[in-house]
Amino acid sequence: MSNPEIVEILELTAKLLELHDADPFKIKGYSIAAFYLDKYKDGELQYMTEQELTKLQGIGKSTAGKIVQIAKTGTFPELEELLSNTPLGVMEMFNIKGIGPKKIALLWRELGIDNLHELELACLNGSVSKLKGFGGSIQQKILESLAFLKDQAGKLRMDKAENVAGLIVNELKKNFEEVVVAGDIRRKAEIVDAIKILVKTESPALLQNILGGIEFLVQDEKISSPFIWRGNVQEVAVSIEVIAVKPERMVNELFLETATADHLGYPTTSGSTIWKNAVYEPVENEESIYVKSGLPYIVPEMREGAGEFEWAEKHGNDQLVTWDDLKGILHNHSTYSDGQHTLEQMALYCRELGFEYLGIADHSQTATYAQGLKVEDVIRQHEEIVRLNARFAAENPEKPFKILKGIESDILGDGSLDYPAEVLATFDYIVASVHSNLTMSQEKATARLLKAIENPYTTILGHPTGRLLLSREGYPIDHKVIIDACAEHKVVVEINASPWRLDLDWRWISYCIEKDVLLSINPDAHSKEGYLDMHYGVAVARKGGLTKSMTFNALSLEEMEAYLGKKILR
């Protein structure tokens, strides 16, 4: 059990207690414990004794005992009792934005609603708006949230889908020589609707038998066939297809099961389609399909039918950005704000990975929820950066690693940046991001970002829409207006590489390139391991056609310092 998982269980317990109208002091106890443990970065809770836990802020003896139980079993008796007394449908209501345990309790007790379907019906007939404390606006927000949840059902984020696919592939490779993943995952889709796996075999029956012996797989026999196993993984709703493919057809089927219908339907020079050139005669490689079609080869990520052939008229596949092209890691958090590792630890691991620079960008002072840096904290951090940079220069005078002084400045409600100008001027670069007031109209949200972009201290526009994939829609902005403004003011746009975000959406990368707007693939890392999320960022960047030349953090340290020296006004 990781620290965040333990915190999540404590938070769930507090919610359930509030739902069941339990003792307020007990609710407060779990909430306080979760609050302080969320900030705890000095060790692994799962390895601590009850006595050691009681020494931590906000942890009493009773709570410490519960944490020990959670670490061992993943639960504890009080939580199990609460769960047994709570219908699953009521639990699902915790996913609805804008209503907490008290309002959910009212819906359950006053209207007898214990599932999302009944809640939707009650909203549609106006019953919810009549409850005390609700009203028409909350009823409408519930309907919008329900619509969002319904639309996301049965889908997985890229990282989760890759993990699920990996489990299946590893099992199948025990019996089959060639097992490959196709579909959404091979195209590096940020949201995966279905997992498709191809298995090279002369015996579909053998494949079916092997799949039947994998315990975590659940087959849907009604929609399966002798050649295609369909079903899902236990407790994971996304649909899975495992397809038996004859050896001579493996390349053809991999191509056909990867590209979208729009890509396959693209007309060839002879007036046919790519699909026709891929479906009939066996081929040795995918390149030959494009050669036969008289078209340039398109990498798997870009086979969307979203302008990839127009892109290929001006660019070559060797220009697409890769992990090896990245020279630095920008937008990262340390223990100065809500990160899990110290500034020194973050820097050393960044250097160990072979990068030339680390851009530290902890949260700014308004972000109290993330322990944002007060002015005195900024000064203290900058002093440490100076000391560490001097040390790094001494260790390798010819090619010193360097920490850049950055900040993730909250964009305030009126579009201004956190901190006065004299403090902003002390940073090497600034990532300007929105974290609050996410329900503005498109007009207001766009105007808010425009003011931040116009600020001469803004270097990078962070996660432009603030979306959390499958969890929260982004706030509505006019992308073209925002990108045009970034072009005018020489502001870089972030591709936030966290698999939760992947924001800017890859579909807008081509417009950024058209407007000569640089993009920065940033991990938004809150731990050393978070750097590796840049692999997801690179994947969607390539999907959108991002080239090395248009990638901000593909600049060398020398080039980066020259750029920032011109950008930041002193």
C-alpha positions as CSV (number, residue, x, y, z in Angstrom):
1,M,0.0,0.0,0.0
2,S,1.5,3.3,-1.1
3,N,1.1,6.5,0.9
4,P,-1.4,7.9,-1.5
5,E,-3.5,4.7,-1.4
6,I,-3.6,4.8,2.4
7,V,-4.6,8.5,2.3
8,E,-7.4,7.6,-0.2
9,I,-8.8,5.0,2.1
10,L,-8.9,7.4,5.0
11,E,-10.6,10.0,2.9
12,L,-13.2,7.5,1.7
13,T,-13.8,6.5,5.4
14,A,-14.4,10.2,6.3
15,K,-16.9,10.5,3.3
16,L,-18.8,7.4,4.3
17,L,-19.0,8.5,7.9
18,E,-20.4,11.8,6.8
19,L,-22.8,10.1,4.5
20,H,-24.1,8.0,7.4
21,D,-24.3,11.1,9.7
22,A,-21.7,9.7,12.1
23,D,-20.0,11.6,15.0
24,P,-18.5,14.8,13.6
25,F,-15.4,14.4,15.8
26,K,-14.8,11.0,14.2
27,I,-15.2,12.4,10.7
28,K,-12.9,15.2,11.5
29,G,-10.3,12.8,12.9
30,Y,-10.1,10.8,9.6
31,S,-10.1,14.0,7.6
32,I,-7.3,15.6,9.6
33,A,-5.2,12.4,9.4
34,A,-5.7,12.2,5.6
35,F,-4.8,15.9,5.3
36,Y,-1.5,15.6,7.1
37,L,-0.5,12.2,5.7
38,D,-1.0,13.6,2.2
39,K,1.8,16.0,3.0
40,Y,4.0,13.4,4.6
41,K,7.1,12.8,2.4
42,D,9.7,11.4,4.8
43,G,8.9,7.7,4.6
44,E,6.6,4.8,3.7
45,L,3.6,4.5,6.0
46,Q,3.2,0.8,5.3
47,Y,6.5,0.0,7.0
48,M,5.8,2.1,10.1
49,T,4.8,0.7,13.5
50,E,1.8,2.0,15.4
51,Q,4.1,3.8,17.8
52,E,6.0,5.5,15.0
53,L,2.7,6.6,13.3
54,T,1.4,8.3,16.5
55,K,4.4,10.6,16.4
56,L,3.2,12.0,13.1
57,Q,1.1,15.2,13.0
58,G,-2.7,14.6,13.1
59,I,-2.4,10.8,13.9
60,G,-3.8,9.5,17.2
61,K,-3.4,6.0,18.6
62,S,-6.7,4.8,17.2
63,T,-6.0,6.1,13.7
64,A,-2.5,4.7,13.8
65,G,-3.9,1.2,14.5
66,K,-6.2,1.6,11.5
67,I,-3.3,2.6,9.3
68,V,-1.4,-0.5,10.3
69,Q,-4.4,-2.6,9.4
70,I,-4.8,-0.9,6.1
71,A,-1.1,-1.5,5.3
72,K,-1.5,-5.2,6.0
73,T,-4.9,-5.9,4.5
74,G,-6.0,-2.9,2.4
75,T,-9.0,-2.2,4.7
76,F,-10.2,-2.3,8.3
77,P,-13.4,-3.4,10.1
78,E,-15.0,0.0,10.4
79,L,-14.6,0.7,6.7
80,E,-16.0,-2.7,5.8
81,E,-19.1,-2.1,7.9
82,L,-19.6,1.3,6.3
83,L,-19.2,-0.3,2.8
84,S,-21.7,-3.1,3.6
85,N,-24.3,-0.5,4.6
86,T,-23.8,1.6,1.5
87,P,-25.4,0.6,-1.8
88,L,-22.9,0.5,-4.7
89,G,-25.0,3.1,-6.6
90,V,-24.7,5.5,-3.7
91,M,-20.9,5.0,-3.7
92,E,-20.9,5.9,-7.4
93,M,-22.5,9.2,-6.6
94,F,-19.1,10.3,-5.0
95,N,-17.9,10.6,-8.6
96,I,-20.4,13.4,-9.3
97,K,-18.9,16.8,-9.3
98,G,-20.5,19.4,-7.2
99,I,-22.2,17.3,-4.5
100,G,-20.6,16.0,-1.3
101,P,-21.6,13.3,1.2
102,K,-24.3,15.4,2.9
103,K,-26.1,16.1,-0.4
104,I,-25.8,12.5,-1.4
105,A,-27.3,11.5,1.9
106,L,-30.3,13.8,1.2
107,L,-30.8,12.2,-2.2
108,W,-30.7,8.8,-0.7
109,R,-32.8,9.3,2.3
110,E,-35.3,11.9,1.1
111,L,-35.9,10.7,-2.5
112,G,-34.8,7.1,-2.0
113,I,-32.3,7.3,-4.8
114,D,-29.6,4.7,-4.6
115,N,-28.2,4.5,-8.2
116,L,-27.1,6.9,-11.0
117,H,-30.0,6.0,-13.3
118,E,-32.7,7.0,-10.7
119,L,-30.7,10.1,-10.0
120,E,-30.8,11.1,-13.6
121,L,-34.5,10.5,-13.8
122,A,-35.1,12.6,-10.7
123,C,-33.1,15.4,-12.2
124,L,-35.0,15.2,-15.4
125,N,-38.4,15.4,-13.7
126,G,-37.3,18.2,-11.4
127,S,-37.5,16.4,-8.1
128,V,-33.9,17.1,-7.2
129,S,-34.2,20.9,-7.6
130,K,-37.0,20.9,-5.0
131,L,-34.8,19.4,-2.2
132,K,-33.6,21.9,0.3
133,G,-30.1,23.1,-0.5
134,F,-30.2,22.0,-4.2
135,G,-32.1,24.2,-6.6
136,G,-32.1,24.3,-10.4
137,S,-28.4,25.1,-10.9
138,I,-27.1,22.2,-8.8
139,Q,-29.7,19.9,-10.5
140,Q,-28.3,21.0,-13.9
141,K,-24.7,20.5,-12.8
142,I,-25.6,16.9,-11.7
143,L,-27.1,16.2,-15.1
144,E,-23.9,17.5,-16.8
145,S,-21.7,15.4,-14.6
146,L,-23.8,12.3,-15.2
147,A,-23.6,12.9,-18.9
148,F,-19.8,13.1,-18.7
149,L,-19.6,9.9,-16.6
150,K,-21.8,8.1,-19.0
151,D,-19.7,9.2,-21.9
152,Q,-16.5,8.0,-20.2
153,A,-17.9,4.6,-19.1
154,G,-15.9,1.6,-20.4
155,K,-12.8,3.6,-21.3
156,L,-9.3,3.8,-19.8
157,R,-6.5,6.3,-19.8
158,M,-3.5,5.5,-22.0
159,D,-1.3,4.4,-19.0
160,K,-4.0,2.1,-17.5
161,A,-4.8,0.5,-20.8
162,E,-1.1,-0.2,-21.5
163,N,-0.8,-1.9,-18.1
164,V,-3.9,-4.1,-18.8
165,A,-2.7,-5.0,-22.2
166,G,0.7,-5.8,-20.8
167,L,-0.7,-8.3,-18.4
168,I,-2.5,-10.2,-21.2
169,V,0.5,-10.1,-23.5
170,N,2.8,-11.4,-20.8
171,E,0.5,-14.4,-20.2
172,L,0.0,-15.2,-23.9
173,K,3.8,-15.0,-24.7
174,K,4.2,-18.0,-22.5
175,N,2.6,-20.0,-25.3
176,F,2.9,-18.0,-28.4
177,E,5.9,-16.6,-30.2
178,E,4.4,-13.3,-31.5
179,V,1.8,-11.3,-29.6
180,V,1.3,-7.7,-30.5
181,V,-1.0,-4.8,-29.3
182,A,-2.9,-2.9,-32.0
183,G,-5.8,-0.5,-32.0
184,D,-6.1,2.6,-29.8
185,I,-3.0,1.6,-27.8
186,R,-0.7,1.3,-30.8
187,R,-2.0,4.7,-32.1
188,K,-1.2,6.1,-28.6
189,A,-4.7,7.4,-28.1
190,E,-5.1,9.3,-24.8
191,I,-8.3,7.5,-24.1
192,V,-8.7,3.8,-25.0
193,D,-12.1,2.5,-26.0
194,A,-11.0,-1.1,-26.6
195,I,-7.9,-3.1,-26.2
196,K,-6.9,-5.2,-29.3
197,I,-4.3,-7.9,-29.2
198,L,-3.2,-10.0,-32.2
199,V,-1.7,-13.5,-31.7
200,K,0.1,-15.3,-34.5
201,T,-1.1,-18.9,-34.5
202,E,-2.1,-21.7,-36.8
203,S,-4.5,-22.9,-34.1
204,P,-7.3,-20.6,-33.0
205,A,-8.6,-23.4,-30.8
206,L,-5.4,-23.5,-28.9
207,L,-5.6,-19.7,-28.3
208,Q,-9.1,-20.1,-27.0
209,N,-8.0,-22.8,-24.6
210,I,-5.1,-20.7,-23.3
211,L,-7.3,-17.6,-22.8
212,G,-9.9,-19.8,-20.9
213,G,-7.1,-20.6,-18.4
214,I,-6.2,-17.0,-17.6
215,E,-8.0,-16.4,-14.4
216,F,-8.3,-12.6,-14.6
217,L,-10.0,-12.7,-18.0
218,V,-13.8,-12.8,-18.3
219,Q,-15.2,-13.9,-21.7
220,D,-18.3,-12.6,-23.3
221,E,-19.3,-15.7,-25.1
222,K,-22.3,-14.1,-27.0
223,I,-20.1,-11.8,-29.0
224,S,-17.0,-14.0,-29.2
225,S,-16.2,-16.3,-32.2
226,P,-13.7,-19.1,-32.8
227,F,-11.2,-16.6,-34.2
228,I,-11.9,-13.6,-31.9
229,W,-12.1,-13.8,-28.1
230,R,-14.1,-10.9,-26.6
231,G,-14.5,-9.9,-23.0
232,N,-12.8,-7.9,-20.3
233,V,-10.4,-8.1,-17.3
234,Q,-12.1,-8.6,-13.9
235,E,-13.3,-5.3,-12.5
236,V,-12.1,-3.4,-15.6
237,A,-14.9,-2.4,-17.9
238,V,-13.0,-1.7,-21.1
239,S,-13.7,-4.2,-23.9
240,I,-10.9,-6.5,-25.0
241,E,-10.4,-8.4,-28.3
242,V,-7.8,-11.1,-28.7
243,I,-7.6,-12.1,-32.4
244,A,-6.1,-15.3,-33.8
245,V,-4.1,-14.4,-37.0
246,K,-2.5,-16.7,-39.5
247,P,1.3,-16.2,-39.8
248,E,1.2,-14.9,-43.4
249,R,-1.5,-12.3,-42.4
250,M,0.1,-10.9,-39.3
251,V,1.4,-7.6,-40.9
252,N,-1.8,-7.0,-42.8
253,E,-4.0,-7.5,-39.7
254,L,-1.7,-5.4,-37.5
255,F,-2.1,-2.6,-40.0
256,L,-5.8,-3.0,-40.4
257,E,-6.5,-3.3,-36.7
258,T,-4.4,-0.2,-35.9
259,A,-5.5,2.5,-38.4
260,T,-8.9,4.2,-38.1
261,A,-11.5,3.9,-40.8
262,D,-10.8,7.4,-42.0
263,H,-7.1,6.6,-42.5
264,L,-7.9,3.3,-44.2
265,G,-10.4,5.0,-46.5
266,Y,-7.9,7.6,-47.7
267,P,-7.8,7.6,-51.5
268,T,-4.7,6.3,-53.3
269,T,-3.1,7.7,-56.4
270,S,-4.9,5.0,-58.5
271,G,-8.3,6.0,-57.1
272,S,-8.6,3.1,-54.7
273,T,-8.1,3.1,-50.9
274,I,-5.4,2.1,-48.5
275,W,-7.8,-0.5,-47.1
276,K,-8.0,-2.4,-50.4
277,N,-4.2,-2.5,-50.7
278,A,-3.9,-3.9,-47.2
279,V,-6.7,-6.4,-47.0
280,Y,-6.1,-8.8,-49.9
281,E,-2.5,-9.8,-50.6
282,P,-0.2,-10.7,-47.7
283,V,2.6,-8.2,-47.2
284,E,6.0,-8.4,-45.5
285,N,5.9,-4.9,-43.9
286,E,3.6,-2.0,-43.4
287,E,5.8,0.3,-45.6
288,S,4.9,-1.8,-48.6
289,I,1.2,-1.0,-48.2
290,Y,2.0,2.7,-48.5
291,V,4.3,2.2,-51.5
292,K,1.6,0.2,-53.3
293,S,-0.9,3.0,-52.5
294,G,1.5,5.7,-53.8
295,L,1.5,7.4,-50.5
296,P,4.1,8.4,-47.9
297,Y,4.6,6.1,-44.9
298,I,2.7,7.2,-41.8
299,V,3.9,6.2,-38.4
300,P,1.3,4.2,-36.3
301,E,0.6,7.0,-33.9
302,M,-0.7,9.3,-36.7
303,R,-3.0,6.9,-38.5
304,E,-6.1,8.8,-37.4
305,G,-7.4,10.3,-40.7
306,A,-6.8,13.7,-39.1
307,G,-4.5,15.5,-41.7
308,E,-1.5,13.2,-41.5
309,F,-1.0,13.0,-45.3
310,E,-1.1,16.8,-45.5
311,W,1.5,16.9,-42.7
312,A,3.6,14.4,-44.7
313,E,3.7,16.8,-47.6
314,K,5.8,19.2,-45.5
315,H,7.6,17.0,-43.0
316,G,9.4,13.7,-42.8
317,N,8.9,11.0,-40.1
318,D,12.5,11.5,-39.0
319,Q,11.6,15.0,-37.9
320,L,9.1,13.8,-35.3
321,V,10.2,14.4,-31.8
322,T,11.6,11.5,-29.8
323,W,12.5,11.0,-26.1
324,D,16.2,11.2,-27.1
325,D,15.6,14.7,-28.6
326,L,14.6,16.1,-25.2
327,K,17.5,17.9,-23.4
328,G,15.8,19.1,-20.3
329,I,12.8,18.6,-18.0
330,L,10.6,21.6,-17.2
331,H,7.6,21.9,-14.9
332,N,8.5,19.8,-11.9
333,H,7.6,20.0,-8.2
334,S,9.8,19.4,-5.1
335,T,9.1,19.2,-1.3
336,Y,9.2,23.0,-1.4
337,S,5.5,22.6,-2.4
338,D,3.6,19.3,-2.9
339,G,6.4,17.1,-4.4
340,Q,7.6,13.9,-2.9
341,H,11.4,14.4,-3.3
342,T,13.8,17.2,-2.4
343,L,15.2,19.7,-4.9
344,E,18.5,17.9,-4.7
345,Q,17.0,14.5,-5.3
346,M,15.0,15.7,-8.3
347,A,18.1,17.3,-9.8
348,L,20.3,14.3,-9.3
349,Y,17.8,11.9,-10.9
350,C,17.3,14.3,-13.8
351,R,21.0,14.3,-14.4
352,E,21.2,10.6,-14.0
353,L,18.7,10.2,-16.8
354,G,21.1,12.1,-19.1
355,F,19.3,15.5,-19.2
356,E,21.2,18.8,-19.3
357,Y,18.9,20.8,-17.1
358,L,16.0,20.6,-14.6
359,G,13.4,23.3,-14.5
360,I,11.9,23.4,-11.0
361,A,8.4,24.9,-11.0
362,D,6.8,24.5,-7.6
363,H,3.4,25.9,-6.9
364,S,3.0,29.7,-6.2
365,Q,1.7,31.2,-3.0
366,T,-2.0,31.3,-3.8
367,A,-2.0,27.5,-4.2
368,T,-2.4,26.9,-0.5
369,Y,-3.9,23.5,-1.2
370,A,-0.4,22.5,-2.6
371,Q,1.7,24.3,0.0
372,G,2.5,27.0,-2.6
373,L,5.7,29.0,-2.0
374,K,5.6,32.2,-0.1
375,V,8.1,34.9,-1.0
376,E,10.5,33.8,1.7
377,D,10.3,30.3,0.4
378,V,11.1,31.5,-3.1
379,I,14.2,33.2,-1.7
380,R,15.3,30.1,0.2
381,Q,14.8,27.9,-2.8
382,H,16.8,30.2,-5.1
383,E,19.6,30.2,-2.6
384,E,19.7,26.4,-2.7
385,I,19.6,26.4,-6.5
386,V,22.7,28.7,-6.5
387,R,24.5,26.3,-4.2
388,L,23.6,23.2,-6.1
389,N,24.5,24.7,-9.5
390,A,27.9,25.7,-8.1
391,R,28.4,22.1,-7.0
392,F,27.3,20.7,-10.3
393,A,29.6,23.1,-12.2
394,A,32.6,22.0,-10.0
395,E,31.8,18.3,-10.6
396,N,31.8,18.7,-14.4
397,P,33.2,22.0,-15.5
398,E,33.1,21.1,-19.2
399,K,29.4,20.2,-19.3
400,P,27.7,21.2,-16.0
401,F,24.2,20.2,-15.2
402,K,22.0,23.1,-14.2
403,I,18.8,23.8,-12.3
404,L,16.6,26.6,-13.8
405,K,14.6,28.8,-11.4
406,G,11.0,28.4,-12.3
407,I,7.6,28.6,-10.7
408,E,4.1,27.4,-11.7
409,S,2.3,30.6,-11.1
410,D,-1.4,30.4,-10.6
411,I,-3.4,32.4,-13.1
412,L,-5.7,34.3,-10.7
413,G,-9.4,34.9,-11.5
414,D,-8.7,38.2,-13.3
415,G,-5.9,36.7,-15.4
416,S,-3.1,38.2,-13.4
417,L,-0.1,36.1,-12.2
418,D,0.6,35.2,-8.6
419,Y,3.4,37.4,-7.0
420,P,4.2,41.0,-7.7
421,A,6.4,41.9,-10.7
422,E,9.6,42.3,-8.6
423,V,9.2,38.6,-7.4
424,L,8.3,37.3,-10.9
425,A,11.4,39.0,-12.3
426,T,13.6,36.7,-10.1
427,F,12.7,33.5,-12.0
428,D,14.3,32.2,-15.1
429,Y,11.0,31.2,-16.5
430,I,7.3,31.0,-15.5
431,V,4.7,28.3,-16.2
432,A,1.3,30.1,-15.9
433,S,-1.5,27.7,-15.1
434,V,-5.2,27.8,-14.0
435,H,-6.1,25.6,-11.0
436,S,-9.2,27.3,-9.7
437,N,-12.5,28.7,-10.9
438,L,-12.8,26.1,-13.6
439,T,-16.5,26.7,-14.4
440,M,-16.2,30.0,-16.3
441,S,-17.9,30.5,-19.6
442,Q,-15.8,30.2,-22.7
443,E,-15.7,33.9,-23.1
444,K,-14.5,34.6,-19.5
445,A,-12.0,31.6,-19.5
446,T,-10.5,32.7,-22.8
447,A,-10.2,36.3,-21.6
448,R,-8.5,35.1,-18.4
449,L,-5.9,33.2,-20.3
450,L,-5.3,36.0,-22.7
451,K,-4.4,38.4,-19.9
452,A,-1.9,35.8,-18.5
453,I,-0.4,35.3,-22.0
454,E,0.0,39.0,-22.4
455,N,2.0,39.2,-19.2
456,P,5.6,39.7,-20.2
457,Y,6.8,37.2,-17.5
458,T,4.8,34.3,-18.8
459,T,7.1,31.8,-20.6
460,I,4.9,28.7,-20.8
461,L,1.1,28.3,-20.7
462,G,0.6,25.3,-18.5
463,H,-2.0,22.5,-19.1
464,P,-4.2,25.0,-21.1
465,T,-7.7,23.5,-20.4
466,G,-7.0,22.0,-16.9
467,R,-8.7,18.7,-18.0
468,L,-8.4,15.5,-16.1
469,L,-9.0,12.6,-18.5
470,L,-12.1,10.5,-17.6
471,S,-12.5,12.6,-14.5
472,R,-13.0,16.3,-15.3
473,E,-13.7,18.1,-18.5
474,G,-11.4,21.0,-19.3
475,Y,-12.7,24.5,-19.0
476,P,-13.9,25.8,-22.3
477,I,-11.5,28.0,-24.2
478,D,-11.2,29.3,-27.7
479,H,-8.1,27.3,-28.8
480,K,-7.4,29.4,-31.9
481,V,-7.6,32.7,-30.1
482,I,-5.3,31.4,-27.3
483,I,-2.8,29.9,-29.7
484,D,-2.8,33.1,-31.8
485,A,-2.1,35.1,-28.7
486,C,0.8,32.8,-27.8
487,A,2.2,33.3,-31.3
488,E,2.0,37.1,-30.9
489,H,3.6,37.1,-27.4
490,K,6.1,34.3,-28.0
491,V,4.6,32.1,-25.2
492,V,5.3,28.4,-25.3
493,V,2.3,26.0,-25.0
494,E,2.7,23.0,-22.7
495,I,1.9,19.5,-23.6
496,N,1.4,18.3,-20.0
497,A,2.7,14.7,-20.2
498,S,0.8,13.4,-17.1
499,P,-1.4,10.6,-18.4
500,W,-4.2,12.2,-16.3
501,R,-3.9,15.4,-18.5
502,L,-2.1,15.1,-21.9
503,D,-3.1,18.8,-22.3
504,L,-2.7,20.6,-24.8
505,D,-4.8,18.1,-26.7
506,W,-2.8,16.6,-29.6
507,R,-5.4,17.7,-32.1
508,W,-4.2,21.4,-31.7
509,I,-0.5,20.7,-32.3
510,S,-0.8,21.2,-36.0
511,Y,-2.3,24.7,-35.5
512,C,0.5,25.6,-33.1
513,I,3.1,24.6,-35.7
514,E,1.2,26.5,-38.3
515,K,1.4,29.6,-36.1
516,D,5.1,29.0,-35.2
517,V,4.2,28.4,-31.5
518,L,6.8,26.2,-29.7
519,L,5.5,23.3,-27.5
520,S,7.1,22.0,-24.3
521,I,6.6,18.4,-23.3
522,N,6.5,18.7,-19.5
523,P,5.9,15.9,-17.0
524,D,4.4,18.0,-14.2
525,A,6.4,15.6,-12.0
526,H,5.7,15.4,-8.3
527,S,8.3,12.7,-7.8
528,K,11.5,11.5,-9.5
529,E,9.6,8.7,-11.2
530,G,7.2,11.3,-12.7
531,Y,9.8,12.3,-15.2
532,L,9.1,9.1,-17.1
533,D,5.6,10.4,-17.9
534,M,7.3,12.3,-20.6
535,H,7.1,9.1,-22.7
536,Y,3.3,9.7,-22.8
537,G,3.9,13.3,-23.7
538,V,6.2,12.3,-26.5
539,A,3.6,9.7,-27.8
540,V,0.8,12.2,-28.1
541,A,3.2,14.9,-29.4
542,R,4.2,12.6,-32.3
543,K,0.6,11.8,-32.8
544,G,-0.1,15.4,-33.4
545,G,2.9,15.8,-35.7
546,L,5.3,17.7,-33.3
547,T,8.8,18.0,-34.7
548,K,12.0,18.3,-32.8
549,S,12.5,21.8,-34.2
550,M,9.2,23.0,-32.6
551,T,9.8,21.3,-29.2
552,F,10.9,23.8,-26.6
553,N,12.7,21.4,-24.3
554,A,14.6,19.9,-27.2
555,L,16.8,23.1,-26.8
556,S,20.2,22.5,-25.3
557,L,21.1,24.2,-22.0
558,E,23.0,26.9,-23.9
559,E,20.1,27.4,-26.3
560,M,17.6,27.4,-23.5
561,E,19.5,30.0,-21.4
562,A,19.8,32.2,-24.5
563,Y,16.1,32.0,-25.2
564,L,15.1,32.7,-21.6
565,G,17.6,35.6,-21.5
566,K,15.7,37.3,-24.3
567,K,12.2,36.4,-23.0
568,I,12.3,37.4,-19.3
569,L,12.3,41.2,-18.8
570,R,14.6,42.3,-15.9
